[in-house]
Amino acid sequence: MTGEFTIAVHALVYLNHKKKMISSDELAKNVCTHPARIRKVMSKLKKAGLLTTKEGAEGGYSFSLDAEKVNLRMIDEALGEPMIAASWHSGNSDMECLIASGMASVMDGIYAELDSVCRRQLEKTTIADIDRVIFKDREKAGA
């Protein structure tokens, strides 16, 4: 999992809450990252149809979809990265030892299954769910 997923979810929750066009500078300030990193992530979300953009001085990003229907799996798929994957493999497929030559493919299968389980879990949480959690906690703190 990369930081792009966190940036994307944070940005969409913020855009949903604000209900207006937001610049990459404002988004970056709220997410606490660089505007160029915001633009990179937002371009993937735009390509997937999860947000709209406008060029120019009054430009930026907006979210106008139904927050109840946009789930975290949709965001993950827009980014095109696995949630769980091996960054390193042990052994070597050219070695005679069956463990050394077979471990990488076994572990890849385990990671693929974990990734599948994770994606199914992401379907259960929407942008609206996250918004409710954030503001419900605020209401409790204010009471």
C-alpha positions as CSV (number, residue, x, y, z in Angstrom):
1,M,0.0,0.0,0.0
2,T,1.3,3.4,-0.9
3,G,0.6,6.9,0.5
4,E,-1.3,7.7,-2.6
5,F,-4.3,5.8,-1.3
6,T,-4.4,7.9,1.9
7,I,-4.0,11.1,-0.1
8,A,-6.8,10.0,-2.4
9,V,-9.2,9.1,0.4
10,H,-8.4,12.3,2.3
11,A,-8.8,14.5,-0.7
12,L,-12.2,13.0,-1.7
13,V,-13.6,13.3,1.8
14,Y,-12.4,16.9,1.9
15,L,-13.9,17.7,-1.5
16,N,-17.2,16.0,-0.6
17,H,-17.4,18.0,2.6
18,K,-16.6,21.4,1.0
19,K,-18.9,20.9,-2.0
20,K,-17.0,23.3,-4.2
21,M,-14.0,23.6,-6.5
22,I,-10.7,23.3,-4.5
23,S,-7.2,24.1,-5.8
24,S,-4.3,21.7,-5.5
25,D,-2.6,24.1,-3.2
26,E,-5.6,24.1,-0.8
27,L,-5.9,20.3,-1.0
28,A,-2.2,19.9,-0.4
29,K,-2.4,22.2,2.7
30,N,-5.2,20.1,4.2
31,V,-3.6,16.7,3.3
32,C,-0.2,18.0,4.5
33,T,1.7,17.1,1.3
34,H,3.1,18.9,-1.8
35,P,0.7,20.2,-4.5
36,A,2.6,18.2,-7.2
37,R,1.8,15.0,-5.3
38,I,-1.8,16.0,-5.0
39,R,-2.0,16.6,-8.8
40,K,-0.4,13.2,-9.5
41,V,-3.0,11.4,-7.4
42,M,-5.9,13.6,-8.6
43,S,-5.1,12.9,-12.2
44,K,-5.7,9.2,-11.6
45,L,-9.0,9.8,-9.8
46,K,-10.1,12.1,-12.6
47,K,-9.3,9.4,-15.2
48,A,-11.4,7.0,-13.2
49,G,-14.3,9.4,-13.2
50,L,-14.2,10.0,-9.4
51,L,-13.8,13.8,-9.6
52,T,-14.0,16.6,-12.0
53,T,-11.4,19.3,-12.8
54,K,-11.5,22.9,-14.0
55,E,-8.5,24.8,-15.5
56,G,-7.6,28.3,-14.8
57,A,-7.5,30.8,-12.0
58,E,-10.8,29.6,-10.5
59,G,-9.9,26.0,-11.3
60,G,-9.2,23.0,-9.2
61,Y,-11.0,19.8,-8.2
62,S,-14.5,18.9,-7.2
63,F,-16.4,15.8,-6.1
64,S,-20.0,15.7,-7.2
65,L,-20.7,11.9,-7.1
66,D,-23.0,10.3,-4.5
67,A,-20.6,9.8,-1.5
68,E,-22.8,6.8,-0.4
69,K,-21.9,5.0,-3.7
70,V,-18.1,5.7,-3.9
71,N,-16.3,3.1,-1.9
72,L,-12.7,2.7,-1.0
73,R,-12.2,-0.2,-3.5
74,M,-13.1,2.2,-6.3
75,I,-10.5,4.6,-5.1
76,D,-7.9,1.8,-4.8
77,E,-8.7,0.6,-8.3
78,A,-8.3,4.1,-9.7
79,L,-4.8,4.3,-8.3
80,G,-3.9,1.0,-10.0
81,E,-1.6,-0.4,-7.2
82,P,-2.1,-3.5,-5.2
83,M,-3.0,-3.0,-1.5
84,I,-0.7,-5.9,-0.5
85,A,2.3,-7.1,-2.5
86,A,5.8,-8.3,-2.0
87,S,8.5,-5.8,-2.5
88,W,11.2,-8.5,-2.3
89,H,11.3,-12.3,-2.9
90,S,13.4,-14.8,-1.1
91,G,15.1,-17.6,-2.9
92,N,15.9,-18.0,-6.5
93,S,13.8,-19.8,-9.1
94,D,17.0,-21.1,-10.8
95,M,18.2,-22.9,-7.7
96,E,17.9,-26.7,-7.3
97,C,16.4,-26.5,-3.8
98,L,12.6,-26.8,-4.1
99,I,12.1,-24.4,-1.2
100,A,14.5,-21.7,-2.7
101,S,13.1,-22.1,-6.2
102,G,9.4,-22.3,-5.2
103,M,9.0,-19.8,-2.3
104,A,8.5,-16.7,-4.4
105,S,5.5,-18.1,-6.2
106,V,4.0,-19.4,-3.0
107,M,4.4,-16.1,-1.3
108,D,3.0,-14.3,-4.4
109,G,-0.1,-16.5,-4.1
110,I,-0.5,-15.6,-0.4
111,Y,-0.1,-11.9,-1.1
112,A,-2.6,-12.1,-4.0
113,E,-5.2,-13.7,-1.7
114,L,-4.6,-11.1,1.0
115,D,-4.9,-8.4,-1.6
116,S,-8.3,-9.9,-2.7
117,V,-9.6,-10.0,0.9
118,C,-8.5,-6.5,1.5
119,R,-10.2,-5.2,-1.7
120,R,-13.5,-6.9,-0.7
121,Q,-13.2,-5.2,2.7
122,L,-12.7,-1.8,1.1
123,E,-16.0,-2.2,-0.7
124,K,-17.7,-1.9,2.7
125,T,-16.6,1.6,3.4
126,T,-17.7,4.7,1.5
127,I,-16.7,8.3,1.4
128,A,-19.9,9.1,3.3
129,D,-19.0,6.5,6.0
130,I,-15.7,8.3,6.6
131,D,-17.4,11.7,6.7
132,R,-19.9,10.4,9.3
133,V,-17.1,9.0,11.5
134,I,-15.1,12.2,11.4
135,F,-18.1,14.5,12.2
136,K,-19.7,12.1,14.7
137,D,-16.4,12.1,16.7
138,R,-16.5,16.0,16.6
139,E,-20.1,16.1,17.8
140,K,-19.1,13.8,20.8
141,A,-16.1,16.0,21.6
142,G,-18.3,19.1,21.5
143,A,-21.0,17.7,23.8
